[in-house]
């Protein structure tokens, strides 16, 4: 019986480049944190994949901390990325 990875939604469209996110409803866009890390220049796609693989093995770790643990991202850069992520406008649907 195949086992689906814990982060299957992130991996489903990993190789599909979405510069501004994924449209979820007309006029609304979902921006995943991993995509923000790539589009913001914090990680390249290969590094994101490796961080997602580590997160799959250690599901309690957040993606940014996985990137830090792998040495792809410093803590200061992670803090800037989280601040950018937090500054995104959100809408309750």
Rosetta constraint file for C-alpha pairs under 8 A:
AtomPair CA 4 CA 8 HARMONIC 6.56 0.50
AtomPair CA 5 CA 56 HARMONIC 6.13 0.50
AtomPair CA 6 CA 56 HARMONIC 5.63 0.50
AtomPair CA 6 CA 59 HARMONIC 6.86 0.50
AtomPair CA 7 CA 11 HARMONIC 6.57 0.50
AtomPair CA 7 CA 52 HARMONIC 7.37 0.50
AtomPair CA 7 CA 55 HARMONIC 7.64 0.50
AtomPair CA 7 CA 56 HARMONIC 6.04 0.50
AtomPair CA 8 CA 12 HARMONIC 5.88 0.50
AtomPair CA 9 CA 13 HARMONIC 7.35 0.50
AtomPair CA 10 CA 14 HARMONIC 6.20 0.50
AtomPair CA 10 CA 52 HARMONIC 7.87 0.50
AtomPair CA 11 CA 52 HARMONIC 7.93 0.50
AtomPair CA 14 CA 49 HARMONIC 7.85 0.50
AtomPair CA 18 CA 22 HARMONIC 6.55 0.50
AtomPair CA 18 CA 35 HARMONIC 7.41 0.50
AtomPair CA 19 CA 35 HARMONIC 7.75 0.50
AtomPair CA 19 CA 39 HARMONIC 6.53 0.50
AtomPair CA 20 CA 29 HARMONIC 7.60 0.50
AtomPair CA 20 CA 31 HARMONIC 6.69 0.50
AtomPair CA 21 CA 29 HARMONIC 5.78 0.50
AtomPair CA 21 CA 30 HARMONIC 5.36 0.50
AtomPair CA 21 CA 31 HARMONIC 4.28 0.50
AtomPair CA 21 CA 32 HARMONIC 6.82 0.50
AtomPair CA 21 CA 35 HARMONIC 7.28 0.50
AtomPair CA 22 CA 29 HARMONIC 5.39 0.50
AtomPair CA 22 CA 30 HARMONIC 5.10 0.50
AtomPair CA 22 CA 31 HARMONIC 6.35 0.50
AtomPair CA 23 CA 27 HARMONIC 7.56 0.50
AtomPair CA 23 CA 28 HARMONIC 5.98 0.50
AtomPair CA 23 CA 29 HARMONIC 4.40 0.50
AtomPair CA 23 CA 30 HARMONIC 6.18 0.50
AtomPair CA 24 CA 28 HARMONIC 5.95 0.50
AtomPair CA 24 CA 29 HARMONIC 5.67 0.50
AtomPair CA 24 CA 30 HARMONIC 6.32 0.50
AtomPair CA 25 CA 29 HARMONIC 7.18 0.50
AtomPair CA 31 CA 35 HARMONIC 6.74 0.50
AtomPair CA 31 CA 36 HARMONIC 6.90 0.50
AtomPair CA 32 CA 36 HARMONIC 6.36 0.50
AtomPair CA 33 CA 37 HARMONIC 6.26 0.50
AtomPair CA 33 CA 85 HARMONIC 6.98 0.50
AtomPair CA 34 CA 38 HARMONIC 6.47 0.50
AtomPair CA 34 CA 48 HARMONIC 6.63 0.50
AtomPair CA 34 CA 63 HARMONIC 7.34 0.50
AtomPair CA 35 CA 39 HARMONIC 6.06 0.50
AtomPair CA 36 CA 40 HARMONIC 5.63 0.50
AtomPair CA 36 CA 81 HARMONIC 7.71 0.50
AtomPair CA 36 CA 85 HARMONIC 7.39 0.50
AtomPair CA 37 CA 41 HARMONIC 6.30 0.50
AtomPair CA 37 CA 42 HARMONIC 5.05 0.50
AtomPair CA 37 CA 43 HARMONIC 5.66 0.50
AtomPair CA 37 CA 48 HARMONIC 7.96 0.50
AtomPair CA 37 CA 81 HARMONIC 6.81 0.50
AtomPair CA 38 CA 42 HARMONIC 5.89 0.50
AtomPair CA 38 CA 43 HARMONIC 4.96 0.50
AtomPair CA 38 CA 44 HARMONIC 5.49 0.50
AtomPair CA 38 CA 45 HARMONIC 6.45 0.50
AtomPair CA 38 CA 48 HARMONIC 7.40 0.50
AtomPair CA 40 CA 81 HARMONIC 7.81 0.50
AtomPair CA 42 CA 73 HARMONIC 6.92 0.50
AtomPair CA 42 CA 77 HARMONIC 7.29 0.50
AtomPair CA 42 CA 81 HARMONIC 7.75 0.50
AtomPair CA 43 CA 47 HARMONIC 5.85 0.50
AtomPair CA 43 CA 48 HARMONIC 6.23 0.50
AtomPair CA 43 CA 72 HARMONIC 6.93 0.50
AtomPair CA 43 CA 73 HARMONIC 7.42 0.50
AtomPair CA 44 CA 48 HARMONIC 6.28 0.50
AtomPair CA 45 CA 49 HARMONIC 6.18 0.50
AtomPair CA 46 CA 50 HARMONIC 6.35 0.50
AtomPair CA 47 CA 51 HARMONIC 6.15 0.50
AtomPair CA 47 CA 67 HARMONIC 7.57 0.50
AtomPair CA 47 CA 72 HARMONIC 6.88 0.50
AtomPair CA 48 CA 52 HARMONIC 6.08 0.50
AtomPair CA 48 CA 67 HARMONIC 7.53 0.50
AtomPair CA 49 CA 53 HARMONIC 6.14 0.50
AtomPair CA 50 CA 54 HARMONIC 6.31 0.50
AtomPair CA 51 CA 55 HARMONIC 6.15 0.50
AtomPair CA 51 CA 63 HARMONIC 6.41 0.50
AtomPair CA 51 CA 64 HARMONIC 7.98 0.50
AtomPair CA 51 CA 66 HARMONIC 5.30 0.50
AtomPair CA 51 CA 67 HARMONIC 5.23 0.50
AtomPair CA 51 CA 70 HARMONIC 7.27 0.50
AtomPair CA 52 CA 56 HARMONIC 6.09 0.50
AtomPair CA 52 CA 63 HARMONIC 6.63 0.50
AtomPair CA 52 CA 66 HARMONIC 7.68 0.50
AtomPair CA 53 CA 57 HARMONIC 6.49 0.50
AtomPair CA 54 CA 58 HARMONIC 6.09 0.50
AtomPair CA 54 CA 66 HARMONIC 6.35 0.50
AtomPair CA 55 CA 59 HARMONIC 5.16 0.50
AtomPair CA 55 CA 60 HARMONIC 7.53 0.50
AtomPair CA 55 CA 61 HARMONIC 6.00 0.50
AtomPair CA 55 CA 62 HARMONIC 6.89 0.50
AtomPair CA 55 CA 63 HARMONIC 6.21 0.50
AtomPair CA 55 CA 66 HARMONIC 6.30 0.50
AtomPair CA 61 CA 65 HARMONIC 6.42 0.50
AtomPair CA 61 CA 66 HARMONIC 6.47 0.50
AtomPair CA 62 CA 66 HARMONIC 6.37 0.50
AtomPair CA 63 CA 67 HARMONIC 6.43 0.50
AtomPair CA 64 CA 68 HARMONIC 6.32 0.50
AtomPair CA 64 CA 73 HARMONIC 7.93 0.50
AtomPair CA 64 CA 78 HARMONIC 6.33 0.50
AtomPair CA 65 CA 69 HARMONIC 6.00 0.50
AtomPair CA 66 CA 70 HARMONIC 6.23 0.50
AtomPair CA 67 CA 71 HARMONIC 6.32 0.50
AtomPair CA 67 CA 72 HARMONIC 5.30 0.50
AtomPair CA 67 CA 73 HARMONIC 5.64 0.50
AtomPair CA 68 CA 72 HARMONIC 5.81 0.50
AtomPair CA 68 CA 73 HARMONIC 4.78 0.50
AtomPair CA 68 CA 74 HARMONIC 5.77 0.50
AtomPair CA 68 CA 75 HARMONIC 6.67 0.50
AtomPair CA 68 CA 78 HARMONIC 7.74 0.50
AtomPair CA 73 CA 77 HARMONIC 6.31 0.50
AtomPair CA 73 CA 78 HARMONIC 6.55 0.50
AtomPair CA 74 CA 78 HARMONIC 6.21 0.50
AtomPair CA 75 CA 79 HARMONIC 6.15 0.50
AtomPair CA 76 CA 80 HARMONIC 6.36 0.50
AtomPair CA 77 CA 81 HARMONIC 6.20 0.50
AtomPair CA 78 CA 82 HARMONIC 6.11 0.50
AtomPair CA 79 CA 83 HARMONIC 6.13 0.50
AtomPair CA 80 CA 84 HARMONIC 6.22 0.50
AtomPair CA 81 CA 85 HARMONIC 6.09 0.50
AtomPair CA 82 CA 86 HARMONIC 6.01 0.50
AtomPair CA 83 CA 87 HARMONIC 6.16 0.50
AtomPair CA 84 CA 88 HARMONIC 6.74 0.50
